[in-house]
Amino acid sequence: MKDILKRTVRHHLALVGLIILVPMFFCAVFAPVISPHDPIEPDIKNVLSAPSFSHPFGTDTLGRDVFSRVLYGTRISLLVGFVSVGIAILIGLILGAISGYFGGMVDEVIMRFVDLMMCFPTFFLILAVIAILEPSIWNIMIVIGLTSWMGTARLVRAEILSIKSKEYVMAAKAQGFNSLRIIFRHVLPNAVTPVYVVATLGIGGAILTESALSFLGIGVQPPTPSWGNILTQAKDNIEVAWWLSLYPGLAIFVTVMGYNLLGEGLRDVFDPRRKGA
């Protein structure tokens, strides 16, 4: 583990990703301390005020401080990213492991179900489900997780297929261990390394999805601040309040780029053919 951490820090892409993401985590955790204003409390006297010393990112159509709302939006975005990807990874690990280990008809059924799920455009499937459910952050996280596990399942299945014929797995079978114990104690721990890369890249995708849903009005609901619903106000005031689109849009771009860079760096770190990365 220490070797992996050292290689990650030495890798240029991964290091840049970490440099971007660590302040984001800091802002999310300490938003109540850093925030100069209440992100929900309106101030009619400062409606659509340009960036200034007291309001570094300006104010919105209700006079709320955009800087404070972007800070609190960091919490929402990271929460959605981690929880939804956690759900997707859990489902993908379980189904991929069962499919790869047992093979035969079990493998056929699970993989055909994966193929069926991948036929649907993911974003439109999420839109359809969210439109039926009550818009809430928890529904968003669950729906994104339930529609994003297919790639993980296929990846884990491929890893399991190459691992299940190893000597230590054969030895576990010879000792009479049951299949679940072999899968979760001997096979799966040796197949999760590529999943770290998928999870890191998936968080960036989940943040984009949440922002898009909130922008369309079926994601995180006002007055709770999220980067997407701040941009909803921006589209109606783009000519007179450029700051409403610049700062939340920049936050989305920088955060997603940070996760993508970290994911690409981890891919090189975990790839045994690129030891010099």
Residue pairs with C-beta under 8 A, 6 or more apart in sequence:
4 269
4 270
7 269
7 277
8 14
8 15
8 18
8 265
8 266
8 269
9 15
9 18
11 265
11 268
11 269
11 277
12 265
13 261
13 262
13 264
13 265
13 268
14 261
14 262
14 264
14 265
14 266
14 268
14 269
15 265
16 258
16 261
17 258
17 259
17 260
17 261
17 262
17 263
17 264
17 265
18 258
18 262
20 254
20 255
20 257
20 258
20 261
21 255
21 258
21 259
21 262
24 74
24 78
24 254
24 255
24 258
25 78
27 34
27 71
27 74
28 74
28 75
28 78
31 71
31 72
31 74
31 75
34 71
35 65
35 67
35 68
35 71
35 72
36 54
36 65
36 67
36 68
37 55
37 64
37 65
37 67
37 68
38 64
38 65
38 68
39 64
39 65
39 68
39 69
39 71
39 72
39 225
40 64
40 223
40 224
40 225
41 64
42 62
42 63
42 64
43 59
43 62
43 63
43 64
44 62
44 63
45 63
46 55
46 59
46 63
47 59
47 60
47 61
47 62
47 63
48 58
48 59
48 60
48 61
48 63
48 237
48 240
48 241
49 55
49 58
49 59
49 63
50 58
50 243
51 57
51 58
51 243
52 58
55 65
55 66
55 67
56 67
57 65
57 66
57 67
57 70
57 243
57 247
58 66
58 241
58 243
58 244
58 247
59 65
59 66
60 66
60 69
60 230
60 233
60 241
60 244
61 233
61 236
61 237
61 241
66 230
66 243
66 244
66 247
66 248
67 247
68 225
69 225
69 230
70 225
70 227
70 230
70 247
70 248
70 251
72 225
73 225
73 226
73 227
73 230
73 248
73 251
74 251
74 255
76 137
76 210
76 220
76 224
76 225
76 226
76 227
77 207
77 210
77 211
77 226
77 227
77 251
77 252
77 255
78 207
79 137
79 141
80 137
80 140
80 141
80 144
80 206
80 207
80 210
81 202
81 203
81 204
81 206
81 207
81 210
81 259
82 203
83 141
83 145
84 140
84 141
84 142
84 144
84 145
84 148
84 206
84 210
85 145
85 148
85 199
85 202
85 203
85 206
86 145
87 141
87 142
87 144
87 145
87 146
87 149
88 144
88 145
88 146
88 148
88 149
88 152
88 202
89 149
89 152
89 195
89 198
89 199
89 202
90 149
91 145
91 146
91 149
91 152
91 153
92 149
92 150
92 151
92 152
92 153
92 155
92 156
92 195
93 152
93 153
93 156
93 188
93 192
93 195
95 110
95 114
95 149
95 153
96 152
96 153
96 154
96 155
96 156
96 157
96 159
96 160
97 156
97 157
97 160
97 183
97 184
97 187
97 188
97 191
98 106
98 110
98 183
99 106
99 107
99 110
99 111
99 153
99 157
99 160
100 107
100 156
100 157
100 158
100 159
100 160
100 161
100 164
101 160
101 164
101 179
101 182
101 183
101 187
102 179
103 161
107 157
110 153
110 157
111 154
111 157
114 150
114 153
114 154
117 147
117 150
118 150
122 147
122 148
123 209
123 212
125 147
126 143
126 144
126 147
126 209
126 213
127 213
127 216
127 218
129 143
129 147
130 139
130 140
130 143
130 213
130 218
130 219
131 218
133 139
133 143
135 217
135 218
135 219
135 220
135 221
136 221
137 219
137 220
137 224
140 210
140 213
140 219
140 220
144 206
144 209
144 210
148 202
148 205
148 206
151 198
152 195
152 198
155 194
155 195
155 198
156 188
156 191
156 192
156 195
159 190
159 191
159 194
160 187
160 188
160 191
163 169
163 187
163 190
163 191
164 187
168 186
169 182
169 186
169 187
172 181
172 182
172 185
172 186
173 182
177 185
177 186
193 270
194 270
196 266
196 270
197 263
197 266
197 267
197 270
200 259
200 262
200 263
200 266
201 259
201 260
201 263
203 259
204 255
204 256
204 257
204 258
204 259
204 260
204 263
205 256
207 252
207 255
207 256
207 259
208 252
208 256
210 219
210 220
210 226
210 228
211 219
211 226
211 227
211 228
211 231
211 252
212 219
212 228
213 219
213 220
213 228
214 220
214 226
214 227
214 228
214 229
214 231
214 232
215 228
215 229
215 231
215 232
216 228
217 229
217 232
219 226
219 228
219 229
220 226
220 228
220 229
221 229
222 229
227 248
227 249
227 251
227 252
228 248
230 244
230 248
231 244
231 245
231 248
231 249
233 244
234 241
234 244
234 245
234 248
234 249
235 245
237 244
238 244
238 245
268 274
268 277
269 277
271 277
